[in-house]
Amino acid sequence: MRRLGNRERRAAIIDAVLPLFARKGFAGTTTKEIAQAAGVSEALIFKHFPSKAALYEAIFLSCVDGDEELARLLAMEPGTAALVAYVEAMVRHYVWDVPANRGGELPRKRLFIMSLLEDGEFARLAGHWASEHLSPCFVASLRAAQAAGDLVPTALTATVPENAFWLSELLGSMLATVRLPESPVLPSLHDNERVARQTVAFILRGLGLKDEVIAAHTSSALPMADVEAADTAINRETSCSREVDRDH
């Protein structure tokens, strides 16, 4: 049997312990269990990862290292096309990729949720990385789309554009969360293609992108019913917010 090199060994350890962390959490997993899952000694674990925290960080970095689609998105010139491409890719990832990849992406999603139930360290690592690498590109594209006349500024994009990024991400993330069980939690969301179209429309309209711009830039033309449904939901949310403000 061929002996693994250092990089291959590190990758093998990460693949072996990811389901363990996802099931038991960071605090509930011992280094002995990590070694048993990876089929190596504890000494070898510490040779590649000085601490359990270092292994935790390496698991997160394995989520983004070598992702060609992500690299392509980050390399795009800021603008309307890049904004739409990012939203579509994000929705596709959460609606299709995470639920379909039950051996890789799904354990990472479970690990993220488990982290939130513990000290939040894995979620914090993800948030910090996204704040440094994704959010600036997203915000730059928002501003470029506005300058091009493709986007009508909203209270959100005009005041705290970084939160426009996070609200879009959190919506997508929740769509993946409700798909963790194999049986649908919300039957009305079982049609991935339709849900993806509606979510893309909802987010882009919420960001202030014009209907004709959405239709021109999305990879497949959004049915007008989906666009109108997104618009109705946004208007209803705005109306409810104003009523709450008046009551206070």
C-alpha positions as CSV (number, residue, x, y, z in Angstrom):
1,M,0.0,0.0,0.0
2,R,1.4,3.4,-1.0
3,R,2.4,5.6,1.9
4,L,0.5,8.9,1.9
5,G,2.4,12.2,1.7
6,N,1.8,15.0,4.3
7,R,-0.8,16.8,2.2
8,E,-2.7,13.6,1.4
9,R,-2.5,12.5,5.1
10,R,-3.9,15.8,6.3
11,A,-6.7,15.6,3.8
12,A,-7.5,12.0,4.8
13,I,-7.6,13.0,8.5
14,I,-10.0,16.0,7.7
15,D,-12.3,13.7,5.7
16,A,-12.4,11.1,8.5
17,V,-13.1,13.5,11.4
18,L,-15.5,15.8,9.7
19,P,-18.6,13.5,10.3
20,L,-17.4,13.0,13.9
21,F,-17.3,16.8,14.6
22,A,-20.6,17.2,12.8
23,R,-22.2,14.6,15.0
24,K,-20.6,15.3,18.4
25,G,-19.4,18.8,18.2
26,F,-16.0,20.3,19.0
27,A,-16.2,20.1,22.8
28,G,-17.7,16.6,22.7
29,T,-15.0,15.0,20.5
30,T,-11.8,13.8,22.1
31,T,-8.4,13.5,20.3
32,K,-8.6,9.7,20.9
33,E,-11.8,9.6,19.0
34,I,-10.3,11.7,16.2
35,A,-7.4,9.3,15.9
36,Q,-9.7,6.3,15.9
37,A,-11.8,7.8,13.2
38,A,-8.8,8.7,11.0
39,G,-7.2,5.3,11.7
40,V,-3.9,6.8,13.0
41,S,-2.2,7.4,16.3
42,E,-2.9,10.5,18.4
43,A,0.8,11.4,18.0
44,L,0.3,11.5,14.2
45,I,-2.7,13.7,14.6
46,F,-0.7,16.2,16.6
47,K,2.1,16.0,14.1
48,H,-0.2,17.4,11.4
49,F,-2.4,19.5,13.6
50,P,-0.8,21.0,16.8
51,S,-4.2,21.3,18.5
52,K,-7.8,20.3,18.0
53,A,-8.5,23.9,17.2
54,A,-6.0,23.8,14.4
55,L,-7.8,20.7,12.9
56,Y,-11.1,22.6,13.3
57,E,-9.7,25.5,11.3
58,A,-8.3,23.2,8.6
59,I,-11.7,21.6,8.2
60,F,-13.2,25.0,7.4
61,L,-10.4,25.9,5.0
62,S,-11.0,22.6,3.2
63,C,-14.5,24.0,2.3
64,V,-13.1,26.8,0.2
65,D,-9.6,25.8,-0.9
66,G,-9.5,24.7,-4.5
67,D,-13.1,25.8,-5.2
68,E,-12.9,26.9,-8.9
69,E,-16.4,28.3,-9.1
70,L,-15.7,30.4,-6.0
71,A,-12.4,31.6,-7.5
72,R,-14.2,32.5,-10.8
73,L,-16.9,34.6,-8.9
74,L,-14.3,36.5,-6.9
75,A,-12.3,37.3,-10.0
76,M,-15.3,38.9,-11.8
77,E,-15.4,42.6,-12.4
78,P,-17.7,44.2,-9.8
79,G,-21.1,45.0,-11.4
80,T,-24.6,43.8,-12.1
81,A,-23.5,40.6,-13.8
82,A,-21.2,39.7,-10.9
83,L,-23.9,40.4,-8.3
84,V,-26.5,38.2,-10.1
85,A,-23.9,35.5,-10.7
86,Y,-23.0,35.5,-7.0
87,V,-26.7,35.3,-5.9
88,E,-27.4,32.5,-8.3
89,A,-24.3,30.5,-7.3
90,M,-25.1,31.0,-3.6
91,V,-28.7,29.8,-4.0
92,R,-27.6,26.9,-6.2
93,H,-25.1,25.8,-3.5
94,Y,-27.6,25.9,-0.7
95,V,-30.6,24.5,-2.5
96,W,-28.9,21.8,-4.6
97,D,-25.2,21.2,-3.7
98,V,-25.5,20.9,0.1
99,P,-28.5,18.5,0.3
100,A,-27.2,16.4,-2.6
101,N,-23.7,15.9,-1.2
102,R,-24.6,14.0,1.9
103,G,-21.0,12.8,2.3
104,G,-19.2,16.2,2.2
105,E,-21.3,19.4,2.1
106,L,-24.0,18.1,4.4
107,P,-21.7,17.2,7.3
108,R,-20.1,20.7,7.0
109,K,-23.6,22.2,7.3
110,R,-24.3,20.1,10.3
111,L,-21.0,21.1,11.8
112,F,-21.9,24.8,11.3
113,I,-25.2,24.3,13.2
114,M,-23.5,22.2,15.9
115,S,-21.0,25.1,16.3
116,L,-23.8,27.5,16.9
117,L,-25.1,25.3,19.7
118,E,-21.6,25.3,21.3
119,D,-19.2,28.2,21.4
120,G,-19.7,29.3,17.7
121,E,-16.1,28.9,16.8
122,F,-16.5,27.2,13.5
123,A,-19.4,29.6,12.5
124,R,-17.1,32.5,13.6
125,L,-14.3,31.2,11.3
126,A,-16.7,31.0,8.4
127,G,-18.1,34.5,9.1
128,H,-14.7,36.0,9.4
129,W,-13.6,34.5,6.1
130,A,-16.7,35.6,4.3
131,S,-16.4,39.1,5.7
132,E,-12.8,39.3,4.3
133,H,-13.3,37.6,0.9
134,L,-17.0,37.6,-0.1
135,S,-18.7,40.6,1.4
136,P,-16.4,43.2,-0.1
137,C,-16.9,41.8,-3.6
138,F,-20.7,41.7,-3.1
139,V,-20.8,45.2,-1.8
140,A,-18.6,46.5,-4.7
141,S,-21.0,44.9,-7.2
142,L,-24.0,46.5,-5.4
143,R,-22.4,49.9,-5.8
144,A,-21.5,49.3,-9.4
145,A,-25.0,48.1,-10.2
146,Q,-26.4,51.3,-8.7
147,A,-23.9,53.5,-10.6
148,A,-25.0,51.7,-13.8
149,G,-28.7,52.5,-13.1
150,D,-29.6,48.8,-12.7
151,L,-30.4,49.1,-9.0
152,V,-32.6,51.4,-7.0
153,P,-31.1,51.9,-3.6
154,T,-33.1,50.6,-0.6
155,A,-32.7,51.6,3.0
156,L,-30.6,48.5,3.5
157,T,-28.2,48.9,0.6
158,A,-27.9,52.6,1.2
159,T,-27.0,52.4,4.9
160,V,-25.5,49.1,5.7
161,P,-24.7,47.3,2.4
162,E,-22.7,44.6,4.3
163,N,-25.9,43.4,5.9
164,A,-27.5,43.0,2.4
165,F,-24.8,40.4,1.9
166,W,-25.4,38.6,5.2
167,L,-29.2,38.6,4.9
168,S,-28.9,37.0,1.4
169,E,-26.5,34.4,2.8
170,L,-28.6,33.6,5.8
171,L,-31.7,33.1,3.7
172,G,-29.8,30.7,1.5
173,S,-28.3,28.9,4.5
174,M,-31.7,28.4,6.0
175,L,-32.9,26.8,2.8
176,A,-30.1,24.2,3.3
177,T,-30.9,23.8,7.0
178,V,-34.5,22.7,6.3
179,R,-33.2,20.2,3.8
180,L,-31.0,18.4,6.4
181,P,-33.5,15.6,7.0
182,E,-34.0,13.3,4.1
183,S,-37.8,13.7,4.3
184,P,-39.0,17.3,3.5
185,V,-39.7,19.5,6.5
186,L,-41.6,22.0,4.4
187,P,-43.3,20.2,1.5
188,S,-44.0,23.4,-0.4
189,L,-40.2,23.8,-0.8
190,H,-39.5,20.4,-2.3
191,D,-39.3,21.6,-5.9
192,N,-35.6,22.7,-6.0
193,E,-35.8,24.4,-9.4
194,R,-38.8,26.5,-8.5
195,V,-37.5,27.4,-5.1
196,A,-34.2,28.4,-6.6
197,R,-35.8,30.7,-9.1
198,Q,-38.1,32.3,-6.5
199,T,-35.2,32.8,-4.0
200,V,-33.0,34.4,-6.6
201,A,-35.9,36.7,-7.6
202,F,-36.7,37.5,-3.9
203,I,-33.1,38.4,-3.1
204,L,-32.4,40.4,-6.2
205,R,-35.7,42.4,-5.9
206,G,-34.9,42.9,-2.2
207,L,-31.5,44.4,-3.2
208,G,-33.3,46.8,-5.4
209,L,-32.5,45.3,-8.8
210,K,-35.0,46.2,-11.5
211,D,-37.2,43.6,-13.1
212,E,-35.9,44.0,-16.6
213,V,-32.3,43.7,-15.3
214,I,-33.1,40.5,-13.4
215,A,-34.7,39.0,-16.6
216,A,-31.7,40.1,-18.7
217,H,-29.0,38.8,-16.3
218,T,-30.3,35.6,-14.7
219,S,-29.1,32.4,-16.3
220,S,-32.6,31.2,-17.2
221,A,-35.4,33.8,-17.6
222,L,-37.4,34.0,-14.4
223,P,-41.1,33.4,-14.9
224,M,-43.0,36.6,-14.2
225,A,-45.1,34.8,-11.6
226,D,-41.9,34.2,-9.6
227,V,-40.8,37.8,-9.9
228,E,-44.3,39.1,-8.9
229,A,-44.4,36.6,-6.0
230,A,-41.0,37.9,-4.7
231,D,-42.3,41.5,-5.2
232,T,-45.5,40.8,-3.3
233,A,-43.6,39.2,-0.4
234,I,-41.2,42.2,-0.2
235,N,-44.0,44.7,-0.2
236,R,-45.9,42.8,2.4
237,E,-42.8,42.7,4.6
238,T,-42.4,46.5,4.2
239,S,-46.0,47.1,5.0
240,C,-45.9,45.0,8.1
241,S,-42.7,46.8,9.3
242,R,-44.4,50.2,8.8
243,E,-47.5,49.1,10.8
244,V,-45.2,47.9,13.6
245,D,-43.4,51.3,13.6
246,R,-46.7,53.1,13.8
247,D,-47.9,50.9,16.8
248,H,-44.7,51.9,18.6
